[in-house]
Amino acid sequence: MRERTLFIDPGRCIGCQACVAACRECDSHRGRSMIHLDYVDAGHSTAAMPTVCMHCEDPVAPCAQVCPADAIPVDADGVVHSASRERCIGCGNCVHACPFGVPKLDLAEMLQYKCDLCYDRSSRGLAPMCASVCPTGAIFFGTYAELVADRPKAQAVDVFGFGDAVIQTGCAVVVPADREHSVVPGGYE
């Protein structure tokens, strides 16, 4: 996990979509939101979950690994960027390879796009737009120490299991500290 990164705390998300609106305002996103909210309707209540790129570290970015045009750059900080407009051929391999369902394909432009942690901001130490506007702290940008200082009963999960595959990510999901610590199929520890 990167030193300063995104921590997603689904227990705090109220589904207000402030993160989606703010993402559209990031200078490099051209009016498009790179984040989306997934909603789970349990019959008696509805839960929301912010979905951002988890910036896979080990193995490094499955989306980038399957790109035949080598269009998805991964920088030295571990940030997995959207596809390069000059290189992307719009094949969609990256969309299918991502275990988190993050990359999207713009069919009009035949171009992949996804969360890049608002790299124009985060590379200068500023929080991504989504984290800067989240009213409940469901999207938190900082260090693990800052997270624990703010939420002593939380732990960050950055290892996810998908069948036989285990992926370590640069971003993390926040779960209660009293959860048992083991990889569970589907993603949560």
C-alpha positions as CSV (number, residue, x, y, z in Angstrom):
1,M,0.0,0.0,0.0
2,R,1.3,3.5,-0.8
3,E,2.2,5.7,2.1
4,R,-0.6,8.3,1.3
5,T,-3.5,6.7,-0.4
6,L,-7.2,6.3,-0.6
7,F,-9.1,4.4,2.1
8,I,-12.6,3.5,1.2
9,D,-14.9,3.1,4.3
10,P,-18.3,1.7,3.0
11,G,-19.8,1.9,6.5
12,R,-19.6,5.7,6.3
13,C,-21.0,6.1,2.7
14,I,-24.4,7.7,2.5
15,G,-24.7,7.6,-1.3
16,C,-24.8,11.4,-1.7
17,Q,-22.7,11.3,-4.9
18,A,-20.6,14.3,-3.9
19,C,-17.6,12.3,-4.8
20,V,-19.0,11.6,-8.3
21,A,-19.7,15.3,-8.9
22,A,-16.3,16.4,-7.6
23,C,-14.5,13.8,-9.7
24,R,-16.0,15.5,-12.8
25,E,-14.4,18.7,-11.7
26,C,-10.8,17.3,-11.6
27,D,-8.7,19.2,-14.2
28,S,-7.6,16.1,-16.0
29,H,-11.0,14.3,-16.2
30,R,-12.5,16.4,-18.9
31,G,-15.9,16.6,-17.2
32,R,-16.1,12.8,-16.7
33,S,-16.4,11.1,-13.4
34,M,-13.8,8.3,-12.9
35,I,-15.6,7.1,-9.7
36,H,-19.0,5.5,-9.4
37,L,-21.2,4.3,-6.6
38,D,-22.4,0.8,-6.4
39,Y,-25.7,0.3,-4.5
40,V,-26.8,-2.9,-2.7
41,D,-30.5,-3.1,-2.0
42,A,-30.9,-5.6,0.9
43,G,-34.7,-5.3,0.9
44,H,-34.9,-3.4,4.2
45,S,-32.2,-0.9,3.4
46,T,-29.8,0.3,0.7
47,A,-26.1,0.5,1.1
48,A,-23.7,2.5,-1.1
49,M,-20.1,1.7,-1.9
50,P,-17.7,4.1,-3.6
51,T,-15.8,2.3,-6.4
52,V,-12.4,3.6,-7.3
53,C,-9.4,2.1,-8.9
54,M,-7.5,0.1,-6.3
55,H,-4.2,0.6,-8.0
56,C,-3.1,-3.1,-7.9
57,E,0.5,-3.6,-6.8
58,D,1.0,-7.3,-6.7
59,P,0.5,-8.5,-9.3
60,V,1.0,-5.1,-10.9
61,A,-2.2,-3.8,-12.5
62,P,-3.9,-6.7,-14.3
63,C,-5.5,-4.1,-16.6
64,A,-2.1,-2.9,-17.8
65,Q,-0.7,-6.4,-18.1
66,V,-3.4,-7.4,-20.6
67,C,-3.2,-4.3,-22.8
68,P,-1.9,-5.3,-26.2
69,A,-1.0,-1.7,-27.0
70,D,0.9,-1.0,-23.7
71,A,-1.5,2.0,-23.3
72,I,-2.0,1.9,-19.5
73,P,1.0,3.5,-17.7
74,V,1.9,2.7,-14.2
75,D,4.2,5.3,-12.6
76,A,6.9,4.9,-10.0
77,D,4.5,5.8,-7.3
78,G,2.2,2.8,-8.2
79,V,-0.5,5.0,-9.7
80,V,-2.2,3.1,-12.6
81,H,-3.3,5.8,-15.1
82,S,-6.1,5.9,-17.7
83,A,-5.1,4.6,-21.1
84,S,-3.0,6.9,-23.3
85,R,-5.2,8.5,-26.0
86,E,-2.4,8.0,-28.5
87,R,-2.0,4.2,-27.8
88,C,-5.4,2.8,-26.7
89,I,-7.1,0.7,-29.4
90,G,-10.3,0.4,-27.4
91,C,-10.2,-3.4,-27.3
92,G,-11.7,-3.6,-23.7
93,N,-9.2,-6.2,-22.4
94,C,-8.5,-4.0,-19.4
95,V,-12.2,-3.8,-18.6
96,H,-12.5,-7.6,-18.4
97,A,-9.2,-8.1,-16.6
98,C,-9.9,-5.8,-13.6
99,P,-11.1,-7.9,-10.7
100,F,-12.8,-4.8,-9.2
101,G,-14.8,-3.8,-12.3
102,V,-13.3,-0.3,-12.4
103,P,-12.1,0.6,-16.0
104,K,-14.8,1.8,-18.4
105,L,-14.6,2.0,-22.1
106,D,-15.9,5.1,-23.9
107,L,-17.3,3.6,-27.0
108,A,-17.6,6.9,-28.8
109,E,-13.9,7.6,-28.3
110,M,-12.8,3.9,-28.1
111,L,-10.8,4.9,-25.1
112,Q,-10.5,3.3,-21.6
113,Y,-10.8,5.6,-18.6
114,K,-10.5,5.0,-14.8
115,C,-9.6,6.6,-11.5
116,D,-6.0,7.9,-11.4
117,L,-6.2,9.3,-7.9
118,C,-6.6,12.8,-9.5
119,Y,-2.9,12.5,-10.2
120,D,-2.6,16.2,-11.0
121,R,-3.5,16.7,-7.3
122,S,-2.2,13.7,-5.4
123,S,1.3,13.9,-7.0
124,R,1.5,17.3,-5.2
125,G,0.3,15.9,-1.9
126,L,-3.3,17.1,-2.3
127,A,-6.2,14.8,-1.7
128,P,-8.1,13.6,-4.8
129,M,-11.3,15.5,-5.5
130,C,-13.5,12.7,-4.2
131,A,-11.8,12.6,-0.8
132,S,-11.7,16.4,-0.5
133,V,-15.5,16.7,-0.6
134,C,-16.8,13.5,1.1
135,P,-18.9,14.7,3.9
136,T,-18.7,11.6,6.0
137,G,-15.1,10.5,5.4
138,A,-16.1,7.4,3.5
139,I,-13.3,8.3,1.1
140,F,-10.3,9.2,3.1
141,F,-6.9,10.3,1.7
142,G,-3.9,10.0,4.0
143,T,-1.5,7.6,5.7
144,Y,-2.5,4.5,7.6
145,A,-1.4,6.2,10.9
146,E,-3.8,9.2,10.1
147,L,-6.6,6.7,9.4
148,V,-6.1,4.9,12.7
149,A,-5.8,8.2,14.6
150,D,-9.2,9.2,13.2
151,R,-10.8,5.7,13.5
152,P,-9.1,3.6,16.2
153,K,-11.5,0.7,15.7
154,A,-10.7,0.3,12.0
155,Q,-8.3,-1.7,10.0
156,A,-7.3,-1.3,6.3
157,V,-7.6,-4.2,4.0
158,D,-5.4,-4.2,0.9
159,V,-5.3,-7.9,0.1
160,F,-8.2,-9.4,-1.8
161,G,-8.9,-12.9,-2.9
162,F,-10.5,-13.8,-6.3
163,G,-10.7,-17.5,-6.7
164,D,-7.1,-18.7,-6.6
165,A,-5.8,-15.2,-7.2
166,V,-4.7,-12.9,-4.4
167,I,-4.1,-9.3,-5.2
168,Q,-2.5,-6.6,-3.1
169,T,-3.6,-3.1,-3.8
170,G,-2.3,0.4,-3.4
171,C,-5.6,1.6,-2.0
172,A,-7.5,0.0,0.9
173,V,-11.0,-0.8,2.2
174,V,-11.7,0.0,5.8
175,V,-13.4,-2.7,7.9
176,P,-14.0,-2.9,11.7
177,A,-10.8,-3.9,13.6
178,D,-12.6,-6.9,15.3
179,R,-13.0,-8.7,12.0
180,E,-11.1,-11.9,11.6
181,H,-8.0,-11.4,9.4
182,S,-8.1,-13.8,6.5
183,V,-8.6,-13.6,2.8
184,V,-12.2,-14.3,1.8
185,P,-13.4,-14.9,-1.8
186,G,-14.9,-11.8,-3.2
187,G,-12.6,-9.4,-1.7
188,Y,-12.9,-8.6,2.0
189,E,-10.6,-9.9,4.7
